[in-house]
Amino acid sequence: MSKVIALLGRADTPTDAVEEYCRYLGEALGVQGLPLAIERVAWKERGWRRALRSLRRRAKGWRGMWVLVQYTALAWSARGFPWRFLRVLRILADAGARIGVTYHDVEPYAGARWIDRLRRRVQLHMMHEAVHLSDAAVFSVPLEKVSWIKPSCPNAVFIPVGPNFPTTGEAVSRKRVSNGKLSIAVFGITGGASTQREIEEIVEAVKFASKHLNGLRLIVLGRNSKEAEVEVRKRMSGIPVELEVLGVLSSEAVAQSLSRCDVLLFVRGNISTRRSSAIAGIACGLPVIASEGPETASPITEAGVAFYSRQKKSDLGEVLLQVLKDEHYRTTLAQRSCVAQQHYFSWTVIAGQYAEFLRKQHESVASYSNLR
């Protein structure tokens, strides 16, 4: 294997977590002797007919190479109906490429409306068929946590995602500038219908902690943080907590900003090994406060995660207070995050898992071809 292609669909804005994932993975794979190049199927800009014609032309030069197709439903469709995703895989197969599919969406979308049920059926069909068409399927959560695939699937493997910035094996160095304040980080607001709920949870938790501790600072950064700033400041009015809203930052600035904090609040759904914004806190050696869900499993549970219950209204604030108030507990959680980062979530470790799995699958496919 001399080169790997990462094939992406539509770019996300204002930041593209999948592209960042591929960029940092590529840097680490290069050290493993597997240089990675990023390519796109620009169907949104050029239309599907022209985009697929361009893919056929480029794929002629990819014979025998691994092409890792990055799957999210919205990367390959406008509204979550990725009908043409399988056409992309068949073009690669016809060109003689080794096909890998990296599942960033590991489950179909939820919802109770008829359109949601139809979308879910389409997505499940596409994900199933993609596993059968591929030589390798990479899942960002443990296979036993994926509802529609058997853990024994021979061409499937679990590899967690890394943070949104480059790492070494160690946690990113923390350089705290406290000025007597304990800093609470929130990295990213989901946006859309989830915005109000997330802001309310964050503000209520910080408000609860501020009643028992003086000198707190809340730092909100990342996607949709600037869009939510007016509402956050409105709700934080009268609460004796210093507020910083930093917006979308460079990868290096994200790492620097998180590293000067004491704890990360993660309220964007349940924590799992595919939530890079939560893993960013782990990579910076932070305690992470989050809720458990169907995808929550090792190795995320080995990091310094303090769990709260979404069913108990005041629980997020109580857990936040416990972490901030108990320095020994906070330090223990931080140390666990550092160890988890070194063992599971550094790009060096992730790239090593990719390299080993791709070589194994490459040799398996080559052996089968020789037997034929």
N, C-alpha and C positions, 0 to 999 in steps of 0.2 A: 504494500500500500504506500503510494508515494504522495497522495494528496487527497484531501477530503473537501467536499462541497457542502456548504450549508445553504439550503434553498428556502427562501422566505416568500410569503405572499404579501398582502397589503401591509404597508408600514403603519404603525400606530402613531398617534400624536397626543401630546407634545413630546412625549418620550416613548421609545419603543423598547420595552423590556426584553423582547425576544431577540432583537438585533444586538442589544447589549450582552445578553447571554451568549450569543454566537461569537461576538467579538472577544470576550474574555476567555471563553472556551477555546477559541482558536489560538490565542496567545499561549495558553497552557499546552494545547496539543502540539504546537510547534516545538516546544521543548521536548515533547515525547517523540519527535521525528515525524509528526503527521501534520504538515501545514494545512490550514483550513482557509478556504476562500468563500466569501459570502456572495450569493447570487439571489436575484429576486425574479418572481413572476409578476410583472407590473400590470396586472389585469385591470386595476382601477384606473390607471392613467391611460392605458392603451386599448382597453377592451380585451375581452377574452380571446377573440379570434387571433388578433395580432400577437398577444402575449404568449399564447400556446405555440404559434408559428415560430416565434423567437426562441422559445424553450426547445423545440425540436431541433433547431439549428445548433444551439449551444450544446445540447445533450449529446450530439454526435461525437464531441471530444471528450466525453465522460465515460466511455466504455471501460469497464473494469474498475472504475473509481467508486468510492462511497459517496452517495449523495444523501445527506441528512435533511429530510424535509420537515420543516418546523410546523407543527399543527396547532392552530387554534381555529375555532369555527369562523371567527370574524376575520381572520387573515385570508380566508379563501372564499368569502362570501360577504355580501352587503348586510344581510340580516340574519346570519347564523344558519343558512341552508347551504352547506358546502358541496353542492351537486358536482362541481367540476374537479374536486380534489382528486378523485380516482383517475380522471383523465390525465392529470399531472403525473401520477405514479405510473400509469401505463406508458406514457411517453418515455419516461426514464427506463422502464423495463425494456421497451422496444429498442432503446439505444444501447442496451447492455450494461447499464449502470448497476452497482450494488445499492439497493434502496434501503435506507433507514428512515424511520418516522419517529420524531421526537414529539411526544404528546405533552404539550403544556396545558391543554384542556384534557383532563382525564375522564371527565364525566359529561354527559349531555346537559344542556341548560334545563333549569327547573321551570315551573309555571303550571297553572291549572287550566288556562284557556285552551280552546281547541287548536289555535295556532301554535301554542307552546308544546302541546302533545305531538303535533305533526313535526315541529322542529326537532323535538327530542328523538322521534323515530328516525328521521333523516340522519341526524348526527350519529346515532348509535349504529345505523347501517354503514355509514361512511367509515367510522372508526374500526368496526369489525372487519370490513373488507380491506382496509389499509393494512391491518396486521397480516392478513393472508397474502397480500401482494408484496409485502416488504421482506427483506432478508433479516432486518433487525428492527425491533420496536422498543423505544426507550421511554419509560414512564417516570414522571417526576414525583410519584408517590409509590409506596410499596405495593406490589401487585395484589397482595391480599386485601388491600383497601380499595381496589378498583372493582366495581360491581359487575362488569360485563366481560371480564377476561379471567381465565384460569391462571393461578399462580405458577402452574407447571408449564405454561406456554413456552416452547423451546426457543423461540426467537425473540422473547421479551426479557427485559431487564429493568430493574429500578435503579435510577441514578438521580439523586436530589439536585436541585438547582443551587447555584451559588448566589452571592450578593450582587448588587448592581455596580460593583467596582472591583478592580483587580486586587488580588490577595496573594499572600504567601501562605505557607502552612500555618503560621501563627495568626492569632487574632490581630486586627489592625491596631496599631499602637494608640492607646488612649492618652490624650493630653488635656486633662481637665483644667479649666479655668473657672473655679467655682465662685470666687468673690463671696464666699459664705452661703451660696445658694445651691440647692439641689435641683438639677435640671431634668425635666421630663420631655422625651422626644416623641413626636408623632410623625412617622414617615409616610406621607401620602394620604389623601382623602379619595375614596372611591369615585365620588361624583354621581350625578344623576339622582335617582330616587333614594340612594343610600346616604346622601350627604347630610341631611338633617339629623338622621338617626345617629350617625357617627359623631357629628359635632356635639349633639346632646350628651352622648355617652362620655365623650372626652371631658367636656366642661363640668358635668356633674361629678365625675371622678376627681378632677383637679380641685373643684370647689370643696368636696368632702375632705380631701387631704389637707387643704389649706386651713381648715378649721382647727387642725391639730398640730400643724407644722408651719413655722414662719419661714420666709425667704425661699419661696419656690419659683422656678422659672419653667415656662412651657415653650418649647421650640417646635414649631410646625413647619415641615419642609416637604418638598417633593410635589408630585402630581396633584393638581387641583387645590393646593394649599393657598395660593394667591386668590383663586376664585372663591374660596371659602372664608377669606380673611375678614370681610365685613361682618359676616354672621358670627364668626368666632369672637371677634372683638366686642360685638354687641352683647353676646351671652356672657363674656368674661368681665363685662363692666361691673365694677364694685367688688370684684374678687381680688384679694391682695396677692396676686401672682403676676410676675413679670412675663410679658408675652412677646415672642419673636416669631414672625412669619417670614420665611426665607424664600418660598417659591421653589421653582425647578432649578436645581443646581447641577454643576458638572459632577461626574462620578467622584472625582477627588474631593470636591467640596462636600459632597454627601458624607463621605467617610470621615472627613475632618469634623463636620458638624455633629454627627452621631457620637464620635469619640469623645467629645467634651460633655456628653450627657451622662446621667446616672441610671436611667431606666428608659426602655422603649415601651410605649403603649401601642398594642396592635389590636385595632377594633374593626379591621376590614374583613369580617368573617372569621372563620375558625383557622387556627394556625396549622400549617402542614409543610412538608418538605418541598412544595412547589411555590410557596409564598416568599418570593425573593425580598420583599420589603421587610418581612419579619427576620429573614436570615441575615439581612444587612445589620440588624442590631446584634445578632449573635456574632457576626464577623468582627464587630467592634468591641466584643467582650462585654456586652450589656446584659443585664437581666431583662427579660422580655415578659410582659404581662399580656396574656392572650387567653382565648377560650378554646376548649376542646371541641372536636367535631369528628365526623366519619373518617376523615383523612389523617387525623392526628395519630402518629405512631413514631416508633424509633426510626431514625436517630434524632428527630426533633425533640422528643421527650427526654433525651439525654443532655440537652442544652439547659441553660439556666432559665427555664420558663416557669413563671408563677401563674397558675391557671385561675381564672375566675369563672363564675357561672353567669351565663347570659339570662338565665331565668330569674335570678335574684337581683333586683334593681340596684341595690347599693353595693353589690359584691365587688365591682370593678374599683370603686373608691376605697373599699376596705383593704383589698389586696394591694393597691397602690400605696396606701398609707403604711401597711406592714413592711413593704419592700423599702420605702424611703426611711422609715423610722428605725428599722433594725439594721444597723451597719454590718453586723456579722452575717446576717441572712443575705443582705445585698451583695456582699463580697463573695459569699459562697456561690450564689447564682452567677455572678460575673465569671468566676473561675470555671464553672461548668460550661458556660458559653465559650470561653477560650479553648477548653479541651475539645468541645464538640466541633468548633471551627477547624481546629488542627486536624482532627480525625475524619471529618465528614464533608465540610462545607467549603474548604479551600479549593480554588480552581485547579491546583496541582493534583489534589486527590480526585476531583471529578474528572479531569482529563485522563488520569491514569485508569480510571474505571472504563471510560469510553474506549481508550486505546486497547485495553485488554479484551473487552467485549467484541469490538469490531474485528480485531485480529482473530479471535476465536470463531466468529461467524464467517469471516472471510475464508478461513481454513476449512470450515465445515462445508460451505458452498462449493469450494474448489474440489474437495474430496468427493462430493456427490457428483460433480460434473465429470470427474475422471472415471468414476464407476460407470457412468452412462456411456 
